[in-house]
Amino acid sequence: MTPPSPRPRVVVLRGLGLGDVLAAVPALRALRTALPDAEIALVGPRDPAALLRDAGLVDTVVAHQGLGPLPRAVHGADVAVNLHGHGPESHRLLLATGPRRLVAFGDAASRTAGPTWESDEHERARWCRLVASAFDVAADPDDTLLAVTLPEPSVRDAVVVHAGAAAGSRRWPAERWAAVAARLDADGPVALTGSPAERGLAEQVATLAGLPPGSVVAGTTDVRALAALVASALLVVSSDTGVAHLAPAFGTPSVTLFGPTSPAAWGPPEGGRHHVVWHGAGHRGDPHGAALDPALGAIGVDEVVAAARAALRAGLPPAGLGTARA
């Protein structure tokens, strides 16, 4: 009997944060469709990437962030796909692993052939275009839903308010978050999320809003627990940060406040379920800046509350695919 042929090995680099990994979901779904028999390894942050593995978009996760040398485990792949950047650094990182084929945007410095990088393209559309052009497969940038079994959430039917962001330019003032949280408390229990480093900020928002200490879950949830909370929530309200991408992944209505970066580049799928608040037409700020971006600072409390109420009214029964509880 002839032994079965080994599965083709595909390595995908996306060594960035939670929101970045979730922005790659449509492209990875198209890649899985194009190469159904391949063994796909996602090189990226362990816990966010594990959500995509559990959803069946990839087979394995190789924990890695940034542009350091890649582990030996991903060397010698049949195909390497660069969903991290447009080179030359990330191209050279993958080329150093010796793949038989590199799928990437064209870059003269690394002598890589591929489609032209478009700087103003939406992040999800960009990677869908790359995969579609390389494998002649349809790729829908709005195909963001994940089918994942999740743990029981710490709070059900919550209004999730996430006041933090990695950079100061994307942090709306705590006083305004508190005013929003206080008014949305009438629509459901407010859960104030965040990283361990953001727990103090969440506690400040809770105090200013007159919410009980139990409303603060910042620092107590890993990625899967946060996903469970979002999947069962009535609404997610946040700035342009990782948790904003969890809402479209699980069909939860959302309101996202945009500041230095336009929703044309990072916004959620269009439709009544997801609302954006943005006063930056013609403005391009620094998403890594230390000071509050003026476009984000121009957003007022009343309009965020109005957008939240509109999202709640438009919210249909949860559209998440198979968000069963463990």
NORSUL-V524105 format. One record per pair of residues at least 24 apart in sequence whose C-alpha atoms are under 8 Angstrom apart, sorted by the first residue. I is the first residue (numbers start at 1). J is the second residue. D is the distance in Angstrom with one decimal. If there is no record, write none. Layout:
i=I j=J d=D
i=I j=J d=D
This chain:
i=7 j=37 d=6.3
i=7 j=38 d=5.3
i=7 j=39 d=6.1
i=8 j=37 d=7.2
i=8 j=38 d=4.7
i=8 j=39 d=6.1
i=8 j=77 d=7.8
i=8 j=78 d=6.1
i=9 j=38 d=5.9
i=9 j=39 d=5.0
i=9 j=40 d=6.2
i=9 j=41 d=7.8
i=9 j=77 d=5.1
i=9 j=78 d=5.2
i=9 j=79 d=6.6
i=10 j=38 d=6.6
i=10 j=39 d=6.0
i=10 j=40 d=4.7
i=10 j=41 d=6.2
i=10 j=77 d=5.8
i=10 j=78 d=6.0
i=10 j=79 d=4.8
i=10 j=80 d=5.8
i=10 j=81 d=7.5
i=11 j=40 d=5.9
i=11 j=41 d=4.9
i=11 j=42 d=6.1
i=11 j=43 d=7.1
i=11 j=74 d=6.5
i=11 j=77 d=6.5
i=11 j=79 d=6.3
i=11 j=80 d=4.7
i=11 j=81 d=6.1
i=12 j=40 d=7.3
i=12 j=41 d=6.2
i=12 j=42 d=4.9
i=12 j=43 d=5.9
i=12 j=80 d=5.9
i=12 j=81 d=4.7
i=12 j=82 d=6.0
i=12 j=83 d=6.6
i=13 j=42 d=6.2
i=13 j=43 d=4.8
i=13 j=44 d=6.5
i=13 j=80 d=7.8
i=13 j=81 d=6.4
i=13 j=82 d=5.3
i=13 j=83 d=5.6
i=13 j=84 d=5.7
i=13 j=94 d=8.0
i=14 j=42 d=7.2
i=14 j=43 d=5.9
i=14 j=44 d=5.1
i=14 j=65 d=7.9
i=14 j=82 d=7.3
i=14 j=83 d=5.3
i=14 j=84 d=4.5
i=15 j=43 d=6.2
i=15 j=44 d=4.0
i=15 j=45 d=6.1
i=15 j=64 d=5.8
i=15 j=65 d=4.2
i=15 j=66 d=5.3
i=15 j=67 d=7.5
i=15 j=84 d=6.5
i=16 j=44 d=6.4
i=16 j=45 d=6.6
i=16 j=65 d=5.8
i=16 j=66 d=6.5
i=16 j=84 d=7.4
i=17 j=45 d=6.7
i=17 j=48 d=7.7
i=17 j=242 d=7.3
i=18 j=45 d=7.8
i=18 j=48 d=5.5
i=18 j=242 d=5.2
i=18 j=243 d=7.8
i=19 j=241 d=6.5
i=19 j=242 d=4.0
i=19 j=243 d=7.0
i=19 j=244 d=7.5
i=19 j=245 d=5.5
i=19 j=246 d=7.7
i=20 j=242 d=7.6
i=21 j=48 d=6.7
i=21 j=49 d=6.7
i=22 j=48 d=7.8
i=22 j=144 d=7.8
i=22 j=245 d=6.3
i=22 j=246 d=7.4
i=22 j=249 d=7.5
i=23 j=123 d=6.8
i=23 j=124 d=5.4
i=23 j=144 d=7.9
i=23 j=245 d=7.3
i=24 j=83 d=7.4
i=24 j=124 d=6.2
i=24 j=127 d=6.8
i=25 j=52 d=7.5
i=25 j=57 d=7.8
i=25 j=143 d=7.6
i=25 j=144 d=6.0
i=26 j=124 d=6.9
i=26 j=128 d=6.5
i=26 j=139 d=6.6
i=26 j=140 d=6.2
i=26 j=141 d=5.4
i=26 j=142 d=6.9
i=26 j=143 d=5.3
i=26 j=144 d=5.8
i=27 j=124 d=7.3
i=27 j=127 d=5.6
i=27 j=128 d=4.5
i=27 j=131 d=6.2
i=27 j=139 d=6.4
i=27 j=140 d=7.8
i=27 j=141 d=7.3
i=28 j=57 d=6.2
i=28 j=58 d=7.6
i=29 j=57 d=5.8
i=29 j=139 d=7.7
i=30 j=128 d=7.4
i=30 j=131 d=7.0
i=30 j=132 d=7.4
i=30 j=137 d=6.6
i=30 j=138 d=6.6
i=30 j=139 d=5.2
i=30 j=140 d=7.9
i=31 j=131 d=6.4
i=31 j=135 d=7.7
i=31 j=137 d=7.9
i=32 j=57 d=6.2
i=32 j=58 d=7.5
i=33 j=137 d=7.6
i=34 j=135 d=6.3
i=34 j=136 d=7.8
i=34 j=137 d=6.0
i=41 j=74 d=7.8
i=47 j=223 d=6.2
i=47 j=224 d=7.6
i=48 j=223 d=6.4
i=51 j=148 d=7.0
i=51 j=224 d=7.4
i=52 j=146 d=7.6
i=54 j=147 d=8.0
i=54 j=148 d=6.0
i=54 j=149 d=7.7
i=55 j=146 d=6.0
i=55 j=147 d=5.2
i=55 j=148 d=5.2
i=67 j=93 d=7.2
i=68 j=93 d=7.8
i=69 j=93 d=6.5
i=70 j=94 d=7.7
i=70 j=97 d=7.4
i=72 j=97 d=7.7
i=75 j=99 d=6.9
i=76 j=100 d=7.2
i=79 j=103 d=7.2
i=83 j=127 d=6.5
i=86 j=117 d=6.8
i=103 j=130 d=7.8
i=103 j=131 d=7.9
i=103 j=134 d=6.7
i=104 j=130 d=7.0
i=105 j=130 d=7.1
i=120 j=265 d=6.7
i=121 j=264 d=7.7
i=121 j=265 d=6.1
i=122 j=264 d=5.9
i=122 j=265 d=4.0
i=122 j=266 d=6.1
i=122 j=267 d=8.0
i=123 j=265 d=5.7
i=123 j=266 d=5.9
i=124 j=266 d=7.7
i=142 j=268 d=8.0
i=142 j=269 d=5.3
i=144 j=248 d=6.2
i=144 j=249 d=5.2
i=145 j=248 d=6.4
i=145 j=249 d=4.3
i=145 j=250 d=5.6
i=145 j=251 d=6.7
i=145 j=320 d=6.1
i=145 j=321 d=6.6
i=146 j=249 d=5.4
i=146 j=250 d=6.2
i=146 j=320 d=6.8
i=146 j=321 d=6.1
i=147 j=320 d=6.9
i=147 j=321 d=4.6
i=147 j=322 d=4.9
i=147 j=323 d=5.9
i=148 j=321 d=7.6
i=148 j=322 d=6.3
i=148 j=323 d=5.4
i=148 j=324 d=7.1
i=149 j=322 d=6.9
i=149 j=323 d=5.4
i=149 j=324 d=4.8
i=149 j=325 d=5.6
i=149 j=326 d=6.1
i=150 j=224 d=6.6
i=150 j=225 d=7.5
i=150 j=227 d=7.5
i=150 j=228 d=5.6
i=150 j=323 d=6.3
i=150 j=324 d=6.0
i=150 j=325 d=4.8
i=150 j=326 d=5.7
i=151 j=224 d=7.3
i=151 j=225 d=6.5
i=151 j=228 d=6.2
i=151 j=325 d=5.0
i=151 j=326 d=4.9
i=152 j=225 d=7.9
i=152 j=228 d=6.6
i=152 j=325 d=5.6
i=152 j=326 d=6.7
i=153 j=225 d=6.4
i=153 j=226 d=7.9
i=153 j=228 d=5.1
i=153 j=229 d=4.8
i=153 j=232 d=7.2
i=154 j=225 d=7.7
i=154 j=229 d=6.6
i=155 j=191 d=7.4
i=155 j=229 d=6.5
i=156 j=229 d=6.9
i=156 j=232 d=5.7
i=156 j=233 d=6.2
i=157 j=188 d=6.7
i=157 j=189 d=7.3
i=157 j=232 d=5.7
i=157 j=233 d=4.5
i=157 j=234 d=5.2
i=158 j=188 d=5.6
i=158 j=189 d=4.9
i=158 j=190 d=5.6
i=158 j=191 d=6.1
i=158 j=229 d=7.8
i=158 j=232 d=7.4
i=158 j=233 d=4.7
i=158 j=234 d=5.6
i=158 j=235 d=7.1
i=159 j=184 d=7.3
i=159 j=185 d=7.6
i=159 j=187 d=7.4
i=159 j=188 d=5.8
i=159 j=189 d=6.0
i=159 j=190 d=4.7
i=159 j=191 d=6.1
i=159 j=233 d=6.0
i=159 j=234 d=5.6
i=159 j=235 d=5.0
i=159 j=236 d=6.1
i=159 j=237 d=7.7
i=160 j=190 d=5.9
i=160 j=191 d=4.8
i=160 j=192 d=6.0
i=160 j=193 d=6.9
i=160 j=230 d=7.1
i=160 j=233 d=6.8
i=160 j=234 d=7.8
i=160 j=235 d=6.1
i=160 j=236 d=4.7
i=160 j=237 d=6.1
i=161 j=190 d=6.8
i=161 j=191 d=6.1
i=161 j=192 d=5.0
i=161 j=193 d=6.4
i=161 j=236 d=6.1
i=161 j=237 d=5.0
i=161 j=238 d=6.0
i=162 j=192 d=5.8
i=162 j=193 d=5.1
i=162 j=194 d=6.1
i=162 j=202 d=7.9
i=162 j=236 d=7.7
i=162 j=237 d=6.3
i=162 j=238 d=4.9
i=162 j=239 d=7.4
i=162 j=243 d=7.5
i=163 j=192 d=7.6
i=163 j=193 d=7.6
i=163 j=194 d=7.3
i=163 j=201 d=7.4
i=163 j=202 d=6.8
i=163 j=205 d=8.0
i=163 j=238 d=6.2
i=163 j=239 d=7.1
i=164 j=194 d=6.2
i=164 j=198 d=6.3
i=164 j=201 d=7.3
i=164 j=202 d=7.9
i=164 j=238 d=7.9
i=164 j=239 d=7.6
i=165 j=239 d=7.1
i=165 j=240 d=7.6
i=165 j=241 d=5.8
i=166 j=241 d=7.6
i=166 j=288 d=7.7
i=167 j=287 d=6.9
i=167 j=288 d=5.2
i=167 j=289 d=6.1
i=167 j=290 d=6.0
i=168 j=288 d=7.4
i=168 j=289 d=6.1
i=168 j=290 d=4.4
i=168 j=291 d=5.2
i=168 j=292 d=5.5
i=169 j=259 d=7.3
i=169 j=260 d=6.8
i=169 j=286 d=7.0
i=169 j=287 d=6.1
i=169 j=288 d=6.6
i=169 j=289 d=5.0
i=169 j=290 d=5.5
i=169 j=291 d=4.9
i=169 j=292 d=4.0
i=169 j=293 d=4.7
i=169 j=296 d=7.9
i=170 j=239 d=6.6
i=170 j=240 d=6.9
i=170 j=258 d=7.6
i=170 j=259 d=6.0
i=170 j=260 d=6.9
i=170 j=287 d=6.6
i=170 j=292 d=6.4
i=170 j=293 d=6.7
i=170 j=296 d=7.1
i=171 j=239 d=7.1
i=171 j=292 d=6.4
i=172 j=239 d=7.3
i=172 j=292 d=7.1
i=172 j=296 d=6.6
i=172 j=297 d=6.7
i=174 j=201 d=7.2
i=174 j=204 d=7.3
i=174 j=205 d=5.8
i=175 j=205 d=6.9
i=175 j=208 d=6.9
i=176 j=300 d=7.7
i=176 j=301 d=6.0
i=177 j=205 d=6.5
i=177 j=301 d=7.8
i=178 j=205 d=4.8
i=178 j=206 d=6.6
i=178 j=208 d=5.7
i=178 j=209 d=4.6
i=179 j=208 d=7.8
i=179 j=209 d=6.1
i=179 j=301 d=6.9
i=180 j=301 d=6.1
i=180 j=302 d=8.0
i=180 j=304 d=7.2
i=180 j=305 d=6.1
i=181 j=205 d=8.0
i=181 j=206 d=8.0
i=181 j=209 d=6.3
i=182 j=209 d=4.9
i=182 j=210 d=6.9
i=182 j=211 d=7.2
i=183 j=305 d=7.5
i=184 j=305 d=7.3
i=188 j=234 d=7.6
i=189 j=215 d=7.6
i=190 j=215 d=6.0
i=191 j=215 d=4.9
i=191 j=216 d=6.0
i=191 j=217 d=6.4
i=192 j=216 d=4.8
i=192 j=217 d=5.8
i=192 j=218 d=6.2
i=193 j=217 d=5.3
i=193 j=218 d=4.2
i=193 j=219 d=7.5
i=194 j=218 d=4.1
i=194 j=219 d=6.0
i=195 j=219 d=4.7
i=195 j=220 d=7.9
i=195 j=221 d=7.9
i=196 j=220 d=7.2
i=231 j=320 d=7.3
i=231 j=323 d=7.1
i=234 j=312 d=7.0
i=235 j=308 d=7.6
i=235 j=311 d=7.5
i=235 j=312 d=6.7
i=237 j=308 d=7.4
i=240 j=266 d=7.9
i=248 j=274 d=7.8
i=249 j=320 d=7.2
i=250 j=318 d=7.7
i=250 j=319 d=6.9
i=250 j=320 d=4.4
i=250 j=321 d=7.3
i=250 j=323 d=7.5
i=251 j=318 d=5.7
i=251 j=319 d=4.6
i=251 j=320 d=4.7
i=252 j=315 d=7.6
i=252 j=318 d=6.3
i=252 j=319 d=7.4
i=252 j=320 d=7.6
i=253 j=311 d=5.8
i=253 j=312 d=6.8
i=253 j=315 d=5.7
i=254 j=308 d=7.4
i=254 j=311 d=6.5
i=255 j=304 d=7.6
i=255 j=307 d=6.6
i=255 j=308 d=6.1
i=255 j=311 d=7.2
i=257 j=296 d=7.0
i=257 j=299 d=7.8
i=258 j=295 d=7.6
i=258 j=296 d=6.0
i=259 j=285 d=7.5
i=259 j=287 d=8.0
i=259 j=293 d=5.8
i=259 j=294 d=7.2
i=259 j=295 d=5.0
i=259 j=296 d=3.9
i=259 j=297 d=7.6
i=260 j=284 d=5.8
i=260 j=285 d=4.0
i=260 j=286 d=5.6
i=260 j=287 d=5.4
i=260 j=293 d=5.7
i=260 j=294 d=7.9
i=260 j=295 d=6.5
i=260 j=296 d=7.0
i=261 j=285 d=6.4
i=261 j=286 d=7.5
i=261 j=287 d=6.3
i=272 j=311 d=6.7
i=272 j=314 d=5.8
i=272 j=315 d=7.5
i=273 j=311 d=5.7
i=273 j=314 d=5.9
i=273 j=315 d=5.5
i=273 j=316 d=7.7
i=274 j=311 d=6.5
i=275 j=307 d=6.5
i=275 j=308 d=7.9
i=275 j=311 d=6.6
i=276 j=307 d=7.9
i=277 j=303 d=7.9
i=277 j=304 d=7.1
i=277 j=307 d=7.8
